[in-house]
Amino acid sequence: MELEKKIIKIIAESLEVSEDQITEDTAIGDIPEWNSLGHIVLISSLEKEFSINFDPEIIMDLEDVSDIVAAIEERLKRN
C-alpha cells in the first residue's frame, strides 16, 4: 500500500471519519473531528503504526496531511 494512502487510512480511522474526507491538503480544523484532542489521538496512532516517535516541536508543525506524510517519510528513512 502506498504510504500516503496508508496514512490517510490511519487518519480517517483515528478521527472516525470517511477516507473520502481526507486529502493531502486536509488540515487541522478542516473537519470538526480534527481538533486538538483528535490531533493527539492521530499522532499516537501514527507513532504506533510506524514504530516512530515525533518530537513535541515536530508535532506542533504537523498541520496537514502532506506535513504528516513528509515527516513520516523522513523518519522511516532514518531507520
N, CA and C atoms as an extended XYZ file, in Angstrom:
237
Properties=species:S:1:pos:R:3:atomname:S:1:resname:S:1:resid:I:1 pbc="F F F"
N         0.845       -1.181        0.000 N   MET     1
C         0.000        0.000        0.000 CA  MET     1
C         0.891        1.245        0.000 C   MET     1
N         0.562        2.163       -0.847 N   GLU     2
C         1.310        3.415       -0.924 CA  GLU     2
C         1.264        4.132        0.429 C   GLU     2
N         2.372        4.704        0.826 N   LEU     3
C         2.495        5.324        2.147 CA  LEU     3
C         1.401        6.363        2.403 C   LEU     3
N         1.181        7.259        1.460 N   GLU     4
C         0.179        8.313        1.661 CA  GLU     4
C        -1.209        7.718        1.881 C   GLU     4
N        -1.554        6.699        1.112 N   LYS     5
C        -2.869        6.063        1.273 CA  LYS     5
C        -2.986        5.393        2.634 C   LYS     5
N        -1.910        4.778        3.088 N   LYS     6
C        -1.913        4.137        4.400 CA  LYS     6
C        -2.098        5.193        5.494 C   LYS     6
N        -1.411        6.314        5.364 N   ILE     7
C        -1.522        7.392        6.343 CA  ILE     7
C        -2.937        7.963        6.352 C   ILE     7
N        -3.509        8.172        5.180 N   ILE     8
C        -4.880        8.680        5.101 CA  ILE     8
C        -5.853        7.713        5.765 C   ILE     8
N        -5.629        6.427        5.567 N   LYS     9
C        -6.485        5.413        6.199 CA  LYS     9
C        -6.374        5.510        7.725 C   LYS     9
N        -5.163        5.656        8.237 N   ILE    10
C        -4.954        5.770        9.686 CA  ILE    10
C        -5.590        7.054       10.219 C   ILE    10
N        -5.445        8.146        9.479 N   ILE    11
C        -6.051        9.413        9.898 CA  ILE    11
C        -7.566        9.261        9.984 C   ILE    11
N        -8.162        8.689        8.947 N   ALA    12
C        -9.614        8.505        8.926 CA  ALA    12
C       -10.079        7.625       10.088 C   ALA    12
N        -9.360        6.535       10.334 N   GLU    13
C        -9.722        5.649       11.442 CA  GLU    13
C        -9.559        6.350       12.788 C   GLU    13
N        -8.480        7.091       12.953 N   SER    14
C        -8.215        7.780       14.218 CA  SER    14
C        -9.264        8.846       14.511 C   SER    14
N        -9.686        9.540       13.478 N   LEU    15
C       -10.659       10.620       13.646 CA  LEU    15
C       -12.097       10.133       13.486 C   LEU    15
N       -12.241        8.848       13.135 N   GLU    16
C       -13.552        8.232       12.920 CA  GLU    16
C       -14.369        8.971       11.861 C   GLU    16
N       -13.706        9.200       10.706 N   VAL    17
C       -14.365        9.812        9.552 CA  VAL    17
C       -14.089        8.946        8.334 C   VAL    17
N       -14.772        9.241        7.253 N   SER    18
C       -14.574        8.520        5.997 CA  SER    18
C       -13.256        8.947        5.350 C   SER    18
N       -12.592        7.986        4.711 N   GLU    19
C       -11.349        8.316        3.990 CA  GLU    19
C       -11.613        9.350        2.902 C   GLU    19
N       -12.841        9.399        2.386 N   ASP    20
C       -13.201       10.365        1.336 CA  ASP    20
C       -13.055       11.806        1.817 C   ASP    20
N       -13.105       12.022        3.128 N   GLN    21
C       -12.998       13.369        3.685 CA  GLN    21
C       -11.556       13.842        3.805 C   GLN    21
N       -10.600       12.949        3.569 N   ILE    22
C        -9.191       13.265        3.787 CA  ILE    22
C        -8.449       13.320        2.451 C   ILE    22
N        -7.746       14.433        2.214 N   THR    23
C        -6.860       14.562        1.056 CA  THR    23
C        -5.504       15.025        1.592 C   THR    23
N        -4.526       15.132        0.721 N   GLU    24
C        -3.213       15.584        1.193 CA  GLU    24
C        -3.244       17.033        1.664 C   GLU    24
N        -4.271       17.782        1.288 N   ASP    25
C        -4.390       19.183        1.699 CA  ASP    25
C        -5.248       19.373        2.948 C   ASP    25
N        -5.878       18.307        3.431 N   THR    26
C        -6.715       18.415        4.622 CA  THR    26
C        -5.847       18.817        5.810 C   THR    26
N        -6.315       19.824        6.551 N   ALA    27
C        -5.538       20.356        7.673 CA  ALA    27
C        -6.358       20.315        8.965 C   ALA    27
N        -5.646       20.505       10.076 N   ILE    28
C        -6.312       20.595       11.368 CA  ILE    28
C        -7.428       21.633       11.268 C   ILE    28
N        -8.600       21.266       11.733 N   GLY    29
C        -9.728       22.191       11.729 CA  GLY    29
C       -10.584       22.119       10.477 C   GLY    29
N       -10.087       21.474        9.419 N   ASP    30
C       -10.889       21.350        8.195 CA  ASP    30
C       -12.099       20.459        8.410 C   ASP    30
N       -11.947       19.489        9.278 N   ILE    31
C       -13.077       18.649        9.662 CA  ILE    31
C       -13.192       18.741       11.183 C   ILE    31
N       -14.407       18.786       11.708 N   PRO    32
C       -14.593       19.007       13.155 CA  PRO    32
C       -13.851       18.007       14.041 C   PRO    32
N       -13.727       16.781       13.589 N   GLU    33
C       -13.082       15.752       14.393 CA  GLU    33
C       -11.577       15.983       14.561 C   GLU    33
N       -10.975       16.766       13.654 N   TRP    34
C        -9.539       17.029       13.745 CA  TRP    34
C        -9.313       18.302       14.550 C   TRP    34
N        -9.510       18.167       15.844 N   ASN    35
C        -9.274       19.258       16.774 CA  ASN    35
C        -8.014       18.913       17.565 C   ASN    35
N        -7.756       19.620       18.648 N   SER    36
C        -6.518       19.368       19.394 CA  SER    36
C        -6.481       17.958       19.981 C   SER    36
N        -7.587       17.482       20.511 N   LEU    37
C        -7.623       16.128       21.050 CA  LEU    37
C        -7.492       15.092       19.927 C   LEU    37
N        -8.197       15.324       18.832 N   GLY    38
C        -8.094       14.426       17.676 CA  GLY    38
C        -6.669       14.352       17.158 C   GLY    38
N        -5.954       15.468       17.216 N   HIS    39
C        -4.568       15.512       16.744 CA  HIS    39
C        -3.677       14.607       17.601 C   HIS    39
N        -3.894       14.633       18.916 N   ILE    40
C        -3.110       13.782       19.816 CA  ILE    40
C        -3.387       12.305       19.531 C   ILE    40
N        -4.654       11.959       19.360 N   VAL    41
C        -5.030       10.577       19.050 CA  VAL    41
C        -4.398       10.152       17.732 C   VAL    41
N        -4.464       11.026       16.756 N   LEU    42
C        -3.907       10.755       15.428 CA  LEU    42
C        -2.395       10.527       15.493 C   LEU    42
N        -1.677       11.410       16.147 N   ILE    43
C        -0.218       11.283       16.247 CA  ILE    43
C         0.150        9.989       16.964 C   ILE    43
N        -0.555        9.680       18.022 N   SER    44
C        -0.309        8.442       18.765 CA  SER    44
C        -0.507        7.216       17.866 C   SER    44
N        -1.563        7.212       17.084 N   SER    45
C        -1.830        6.095       16.166 CA  SER    45
C        -0.728        5.953       15.122 C   SER    45
N        -0.285        7.078       14.591 N   LEU    46
C         0.776        7.046       13.573 CA  LEU    46
C         2.097        6.565       14.170 C   LEU    46
N         2.429        7.040       15.356 N   GLU    47
C         3.670        6.611       16.011 CA  GLU    47
C         3.643        5.102       16.257 C   GLU    47
N         2.518        4.604       16.702 N   LYS    48
C         2.385        3.172       16.978 CA  LYS    48
C         2.474        2.354       15.687 C   LYS    48
N         1.752        2.779       14.654 N   GLU    49
C         1.718        2.040       13.388 CA  GLU    49
C         3.095        1.953       12.731 C   GLU    49
N         3.842        3.059       12.757 N   PHE    50
C         5.122        3.110       12.055 CA  PHE    50
C         6.328        2.923       12.982 C   PHE    50
N         6.086        2.677       14.257 N   SER    51
C         7.158        2.483       15.249 CA  SER    51
C         8.149        3.646       15.226 C   SER    51
N         7.598        4.849       15.296 N   ILE    52
C         8.405        6.064       15.307 CA  ILE    52
C         7.946        6.946       16.458 C   ILE    52
N         8.732        7.960       16.762 N   ASN    53
C         8.351        8.953       17.757 CA  ASN    53
C         8.621       10.339       17.190 C   ASN    53
N         7.653       11.224       17.385 N   PHE    54
C         7.817       12.610       16.966 CA  PHE    54
C         8.212       13.452       18.166 C   PHE    54
N         9.159       14.371       17.974 N   ASP    55
C         9.495       15.339       19.000 CA  ASP    55
C         8.314       16.300       19.146 C   ASP    55
N         8.081       16.819       20.347 N   PRO    56
C         6.949       17.736       20.551 CA  PRO    56
C         6.933       18.917       19.588 C   PRO    56
N         8.130       19.470       19.275 N   GLU    57
C         8.127       20.603       18.344 CA  GLU    57
C         7.684       20.195       16.951 C   GLU    57
N         7.997       18.970       16.549 N   ILE    58
C         7.577       18.473       15.233 CA  ILE    58
C         6.056       18.297       15.223 C   ILE    58
N         5.514       17.763       16.300 N   ILE    59
C         4.062       17.542       16.376 CA  ILE    59
C         3.317       18.852       16.142 C   ILE    59
N         3.827       19.935       16.687 N   MET    60
C         3.179       21.242       16.529 CA  MET    60
C         3.231       21.735       15.077 C   MET    60
N         4.220       21.259       14.312 N   ASP    61
C         4.363       21.678       12.914 CA  ASP    61
C         3.549       20.815       11.951 C   ASP    61
N         2.984       19.724       12.428 N   LEU    62
C         2.210       18.827       11.564 CA  LEU    62
C         0.793       19.371       11.447 C   LEU    62
N         0.604       20.241       10.456 N   GLU    63
C        -0.668       20.943       10.341 CA  GLU    63
C        -1.601       20.375        9.275 C   GLU    63
N        -1.061       19.612        8.336 N   ASP    64
C        -1.927       18.999        7.333 CA  ASP    64
C        -1.375       17.634        6.936 C   ASP    64
N        -2.114       16.948        6.095 N   VAL    65
C        -1.750       15.577        5.729 CA  VAL    65
C        -0.396       15.535        5.037 C   VAL    65
N        -0.110       16.491        4.163 N   SER    66
C         1.182       16.471        3.459 CA  SER    66
C         2.345       16.649        4.431 C   SER    66
N         2.160       17.464        5.485 N   ASP    67
C         3.199       17.605        6.521 CA  ASP    67
C         3.443       16.264        7.212 C   ASP    67
N         2.361       15.563        7.517 N   ILE    68
C         2.456       14.281        8.205 CA  ILE    68
C         3.174       13.258        7.332 C   ILE    68
N         2.805       13.191        6.059 N   VAL    69
C         3.443       12.249        5.133 CA  VAL    69
C         4.939       12.530        5.053 C   VAL    69
N         5.306       13.799        4.896 N   ALA    70
C         6.727       14.167        4.785 CA  ALA    70
C         7.491       13.805        6.060 C   ALA    70
N         6.904       14.057        7.214 N   ALA    71
C         7.574       13.758        8.482 CA  ALA    71
C         7.768       12.254        8.665 C   ALA    71
N         6.772       11.476        8.293 N   ILE    72
C         6.887       10.019        8.425 CA  ILE    72
C         7.910        9.479        7.437 C   ILE    72
N         7.892        9.963        6.199 N   GLU    73
C         8.894        9.523        5.214 CA  GLU    73
C        10.301        9.797        5.734 C   GLU    73
N        10.507       10.973        6.303 N   GLU    74
C        11.824       11.346        6.822 CA  GLU    74
C        12.259       10.397        7.944 C   GLU    74
N        11.358       10.098        8.867 N   ARG    75
C        11.703        9.202        9.977 CA  ARG    75
C        11.935        7.771        9.526 C   ARG    75
N        11.178        7.333        8.551 N   LEU    76
C        11.364        5.970        8.051 CA  LEU    76
C        12.703        5.812        7.337 C   LEU    76
N        13.167        6.875        6.684 N   LYS    77
C        14.472        6.839        6.016 CA  LYS    77
C        15.607        6.713        7.031 C   LYS    77
N        15.414        7.297        8.208 N   ARG    78
C        16.444        7.260        9.258 CA  ARG    78
C        16.606        5.865        9.846 C   ARG    78
N        15.508        5.101        9.841 N   ASN    79
C        15.535        3.763       10.483 CA  ASN    79
C        16.108        2.708        9.596 C   ASN    79
